[in-house]
Amino acid sequence: MTRWRIADGIAWVAAEPGRVALIDTRDPQAQPMLVPTPFAELWQAVADEPRSASELLALATDLVQDEGEALREEFIRSIGGIGLIEVGA
């Protein structure tokens, strides 16, 4: 089963409820990023423990009801696409 986790080298902190600040320490030129709501809630869930796509869908659906699948897919596409989350072992 595919389980998503925070990639090695990503430093992050929950800046306030619903927001996460992070930086990719693997890139010496990386700039800090803010992860806004509702992505921040998905991020924190993945940070707690690796999550499957179905677990992310359940959480996303709790956050945005009818748009849960779209939220999950956008989170994986955008956050995963730049290497901040990855499939864990």
N, C-alpha and C positions, 0 to 999 in steps of 0.2 A: 504494500500500500504506500502510495506517495504521501509523504508528510513534509510540510513546509516548516522551515526553521530560519532564525536570523542567521545570516551569513557570518562566518568568522571575520573579525576585523571591523565589525560595525559597532561603534560605541553609541549608546543612546541613553536618554533619560526622559521620564515622564515629566514634562515641564509644568503641566497643570492638567486637571481632568479633561480628557478628550484631546490632548495634544501631546505629541512626542517630538523631541529634538534629537537629531542624530548626526553622525559624521562617519564617513567611510575612511577609517584609518589606514587602509591599504593604499590610498591615493594621496601622496604628499600635497597635491594641489586641491584636494576636496574642500568644498565649502559646506558649512553646517546647513542642515535642512530642517524644516518643520513639517511634521506629518500631521495634517489637520484631521478633525473628525469628519467622517466616520472611519477613515483608514487607521487612525490612531488606536481605536478599539480593537481592530483586527491585528494590528502590530503587537499590541500588548498581549493578546491571546497567543500569538505565535511565540512571543518572547517567554511566556510562562512555560510552554512546552510545545514541541513540534505538533502541528495540526494537519489533519487530512483536509482535502478539498471539501468533503462532506461536512466536516466540523466547521470549516470556515463559512460554508453556505448557511449552516444553521445559525451561526452568530450573525452573519450579514443579514439574514432574513429577520432576526430579532431587531436589528438596527433600523432596517428600511422596508420591512414587510415585502411588498410586491416586487421590489427592485433588488432583492437579496442576491440573486444569481448574477446580475449585472455588476453589483458592487464587488462581489467576490472575484469575478473575472477581471475587472479593472484593477483591483488590488494586486492580484497575481501578475497581470500583464505589466503594470507600471512599476510596482515595487520590485517584483522579481526580474523584470526586464533590465533593470539597472544593477542587478546583483545584490540588492540589499537583503532579500530572502532567497533561500535556495532549498532544493529538495535534500532532506537529510537522509542519513543512512538508517 
